[in-house]
Amino acid sequence: MGFEKRVLTVVEDTLGNAPASFTNGTLFVECSVPEAVMLETMLLKELTCGIILSRVGIESAFDFV
């Protein structure tokens, strides 16, 4: 399974049908701040990389490093 597919599976398992997509390697998810923190925690459990979380309007942006 590819990286983006793995990440989107975690998003779906954690937040249900929240709008989520990748743009230039950054994951954008339309969610609240508490949901973003919960998602970041779940992604850190699944992946072996760092994550930089930021807000862009009503979306949360996740950069994987």
N, C-alpha and C positions, 0 to 999 in steps of 0.2 A: 504494500500500500504506500502511495506517495506521501510526502510530507504534508502537503496542503490537504489531502483527503483525510489524513490522520487528525490534523488540527480541526477541520470542519466537523469531524465525527465527535470530537470532544466538545465542541461548541454546541452541537445538537443535543448530546447527552446531558450537558450541563444547563443550557438555557432553552431547550426546546426549539421552537421555530423562529428564534431571533434572527433578523436579517444579518447575514455575515458574508463577506467576500474578501478576496485577496486582490491587492493592487500593488504591483512592483515589489512583491515580497512582504508587504505589510498587511496584516489581517485587520479589517475594520468590522466592528460589531456594534449594532444599534442596541444599547443596553444602559442600565443605570450604573452608577459608580459601584455600589455594593455588588451588583452582578458581575461587573468587570473584574473586581478583586477576586471573587469566587472563581471566575473562569481562569484568571491568571494562576491561581493555586492549583486548579485541576490540570492546566497545561504543564505546569512545572512538574507535576507528578508523572505525567505521560512522556514528556520530552527530555532530552539531555542537552538543553541549551538554555542560555539566559533569555529573559524577556524584558523589554522596555515597554511599559504601559503609559499611554498618554491619552488625553481627551481631545477630540476634534468635534466641536459642536455637540450634537447629541450622540455621537459615536465614540467608541473607545478604539484606540489604535494599538495594536500589539506588534512590536518589531522583535524579531528573533535574532539573537546574536550568539 
